Amino acid sequence: MQVLCVYKYLTLGGVEAVLRARLDGLAASGIEAHAWFFHDYGGRSIFRGREDRLHVGPVEDCLRYARRERFDLLSSIDSEEVLPGFARPSEGPRLVMECHSAYLANIEYLRGLAAYRPAAVFCPSEGQARLSRERVGEGVPVRVIPNPLREEFVAEPPPFPAPPPHPVVAWIGRLDDHKNWRGFVEIAGLLGRRGVEHEAWIIGKAVEADGPEQLLKAARDAQALRRLRWFGALPYGRIPLFLDAVRDSGGAVISTSRGESFGLTIAEAMARRCAVAAPDQAPFPEFVDAGRTGTLFTPGSAESAADRLQELIANASLRAEMGGRAREAVLARFAPGVALGVLAEELRRLERGT
């Protein structure tokens, strides 16, 4: 069985990490997976060693390749550009749409999706599935397919050789309004004014030309500049080591996102036994069990987030217990063998037409 996974942009992002895991892991189920991107924005390093399964080119070339190579399924991740190729019945692959975008404007294409007769819509969480069903309507099955973690995150975390001298509160994501980096800077400033010794680390690319200047000004205004470290776009393969440093510093990883389809950065941190804090909104409560595998705070409230982080920083035994349970919980659901097994079973089911 052959599956072509399609996505618009080849970057160093979460979708690319998921697709690399598929290319690595689906072969164990007898499924040959390939990835096709329409535009290359510097993400090829994620696919190092799998270049034979990586393709970049325009939509028309993608559709021709899928038909010529007789792929059984074409799975398009929020890339509605392929839909005209399925406007009429053909001998090509069956269409699967995957809804992963947390930006609501980007998933409005779902409202007209039924006309292209997709076999199914896949979503990485129940929260995302609810959003998709509201738009797709009746007649198109919407199914939850868990995202797999990469093997680098699943490997047993070693002690970090030289932990930072102060607890690190870390944030990972694109520096845009939706990911809400400003909320993180505000929280870091609040912790500082409370007298909580810490460092605030950010990994993420600025999306606007004056992004660095905006970050500098926000950090000054929040009185967080002394503690702030901005790493920009850290190579993806270095993220596990980064998380190990955060864990052994006595710190935690936080998300301030206004909405996620899955919450990969928090799941990855949990896999490295990090203490985590996330907004009490979908999808985080689906895998962060408050008080047991992590903490949840009131969305949009810097005070609530700072309260949770302050509790974690002050209590080493709590961090260790939560981190251990967090790793166990996410591996049980999102380890590559588990998550890809669910995906493989669903792909086989669609191949059979059931």
N, C-alpha and C positions, 0 to 999 in steps of 0.2 A: 504494500500500500504506500502511496506517495501523497504527501501533503505539502502545499506551497503556502507559507505564511507571509502575508503582505502587510507592509507598513509604510507610511509616507516617508519618514525621515530617519536616516541612519545617524544617530547621535550616541552619546555615552549616557543612555537613560535606562529607565526601568523596563520598558518594553523590549529593548534590545537584550537586556540581561535575561528576561524570560525566554526570548526566542533562542538565545544561545543554549540555555538549559534544555530546550526542546530538541535542538539539533544534536546535543550530546546524549540525551536520555531516551528518546522515543525509539531509537534503533533496537533497544532491548525488547520492545514489543513488536518488532518486525515492521516498523513504520519509518520510512525514509522522509525526513523533514528537510525542507529548504526554506530560506528566508529571502524575500525580495523587497527592496526599498526603492522608492522613486527618486530620492535625493540623498546624496552623501554629505553629511555635515560632521565628519570626523569621528565616526563611531566604529571604524573597521577593527580597531584593536580588540574589541569585545569578541570578535569572531576569529581571532588568531588561532591557526591550526584547523579551522573549518572553512577556509576560503572556497573550497570546492562546492560548498552549499550556500554561499553568499552571492547574491545577485543585486545589481543596481542598474536601473534604467527606467524609461518612461512606461506609463500604464499600458500602452499598446504592445510594447515588447513583452511585458509581463504576461498579458493575456495570451499572446501568441505562444510564448514559451510553455505556459500551463497546458495548452491544447496539444502542442507538438510533442511534449514529453509525457503526455497522457497522465497527468496528475488526477488522482481520484477526487480530491477536495482542494478548494482554494479558500483559505481562511484569512479574511481581511480584517485587520485590527483598525477600526475607526478610519478606514481609507475608502470612503464612498466613491472615489474616482473609478473603482472597478465596476460599479453597478451597471453602467450602460452595456458592458460586455455580457450581462446576464438578462438583458431586456427581453430576449427571445430564447426559447428552448434551443439547446445545441448539444453537441456530442462532447462538450468540454467537461471540466470538473464541476461537481456540485459546489454551491456557494455556502460558506459559513461566515457570518459576521460576528466579530468579537467587539464588545463594547467595553473599552478600558479607560476612556478619557474621563477625567474628573471635571472638565470644563463643559458646562451644560450646553453652551452654544455649539460645541463640537459634536454633540450627539443628536442634534435635531434631524439629521438625515434619517434617523430611525422611523420617523413618522411616515415616510413613503417607502419603507423597506419592503413591505409585503408584496409590492408589485413585481419584485425581482425574485420571488419564490425561494428565499433562503431555506436551507435545510434546518437551520437553528441559529439562535443568537447565544453566544457564550459570554458570561460575565465572571469576573474574579471574586465577587462577593455578593451576598444577599442584598446589601444596600444598592449596589449597582444594578442588580437584576430588577429591583423595584422600579428604578428610574427607567430602565429599558422597557419593561412591560407597559408602563404608562404611555410610552411613545409608540411602541410597535402595535399595541392592541391585540385583538384575538387572532388566532390562526397561525402564529409563528411561535414555536417553542423557545422559551428563554431558560437557559440552564446555567447553573453555577459550576464553574470549572476552576479549581484553585490554582494559583500561580505557584510554580516551583521555585525554591531557593536554589542559588548556584552552589556547587560543591564547595567552593571556597568558604562559604559561610557555614556549611554543615560540618566541616572538619572540626575536630576537637580544638577549642580555643586554648592556645598556650598562654602562660603568664607573659605579660608585656615586660621586656627586659629592663626598661628604665621609665617607669610611670611618671607622668607630669607631676610637678610638686604640689599642685592644687587640684581639687575636683574640677573636672571638665563637664560643662553642660554643652552638648553638641546638637547641632541642627544641620540637616542635609536636605538640599532641594534647590530648585531653580529660584533665582532671586526675582520673583514676580509677586504681584498682589495676591494671587490665589494661594500660593504656598505660604504667603504671609510672613516673610522674613522680618518685616517691621515689628510684628508681634513678638518674635523671638528677641529682638534687640531691646524692646520694652521690658520683657521679662528679665533679661540679664541686668538691665539697669536697676530694676526693682530689687532683685536679689542683692546687688551691691549696696543699695541704700539701706537694706536691712542688715548689712554687716556680714552677709554670707560670703566667705572667701571662696572664690571660684574663678575659672576661666571660661569664656564663652567662645566656642569654636564653630565656624560656619564652613561647610563645603557646598559650593554651588556657583554656577556661572551667572553673571549679571546678564539680563536680557535686554537692557537698555544701554545706550552708549554712555550715559552719565551714571550708570549703576554704581560704580565705585564711589563717586562723589556723593550719591544719595546715601550709600551705606555709611560713609564717613560722617556725614551730617547727622544721620539718625543716631549713630552711636554717641556722638558728642551731646546731642540733645537729651539722650537718655542717661547720660553720665556712665556709659558702658565702655567707652573707648579704651580705657586702660586695660580692660580684661579681654577685649575682643581680638580674636585671631581669625582672619579670612584666608582660607586655603584655595579659593577658586575651584577649578575643576581638577580634583585629585584623580589620578588614573584609577579606573574601576577596580583593578586587581589589588589596590592598596587599601580599599575600604575596610576589609576585615581587620587589618592591622590597626587602622585608625580606631575602629570600634573597640579593639582590645585595649588600646591606650586609654580610651574614655572609661571603660569598665574598671581598669586597675588604678585609675586616678582617684576613684571614689565618687565618680560623677554619674551622669545619666544622659540618655538621648531623648530629645523631645521633638514632637511635631506640633506646629501651630497652623497647619493647613486648614483652609476653609472648606475642603472637601476632597476626598480621595476615593478612587474606585477599589483600591486594595490596601494601600498603606505599606508598600514594600520596604521602605527605609526602617520603619518600626519593626517589621517582622525580621529583617536582617539583623538589627540590633539585638533583638530577643534571642536570635540564634547564636549570638556571641556572648550570651549571658549578661547583657547590659540591662541595667534598670531603665525603664522607659516611662515616659509620660505622654499622653495623647489626648486630644479633645474627646469629650464624651458625646460622640456623634458617629454615624455610620461612616466607614465600616469598622472602626477601631474596636467597639465593644464585641464584635464577632470573634476576635482572637486575643484581645487584652482583657483578662479577667481582673477587674479592679480589686486591688488589695491582695491579689494572689500572684498574678504574672506581670503586673505593671500597675500604673496609676492612671486615672482619667480625671480631667479637670473640666470646668465649665467652659464651653467654647467661647472664645473671644475675651475671656477674663484673664488679664495678666496676674491679678491677685490670686486667683484660684490656681493657676499654673505655678506661680512662685511658691505657694503653700505646699503643693505636692513635691516640687523639686527640693525645697528646704527640708522636708521630712526625709526624703531619700538621701540627701547629702549627709544629714546628721546621723543616719542609722546604718552602719556597715552590715550588720546581720540581716536587716530588712532587704538591703540591696542584694546581698548574696542569695538569700532565700528566694526572692522574686526572680533574680537572674537564672537560677537553676531551674525553677518551675517554668519560666518563660521559654528557655531553650527546649525543654522537654515537650512543652505544648506545641510550639511552632513546628518542630521536627515531626511530630506525630501527624500533622496535617499538610505541611508544605515541604518536607524533604523531597528531593527530586524523585526518588522511587515511588513515593506515595502519590504526590500530585500528578506526576506524569502517567501513573497507572490509571488515575481517574480520567485524564484526558484521552489516553489511548483507548480505553473502553468506550468512551463517547464517540470517538472518531470511527471506531469499528462499527458501532451501532448505526451511525449515519451512512457509512459505506454500504451497509446491508439495507438501508432505506427504512429502518425501524425507529 
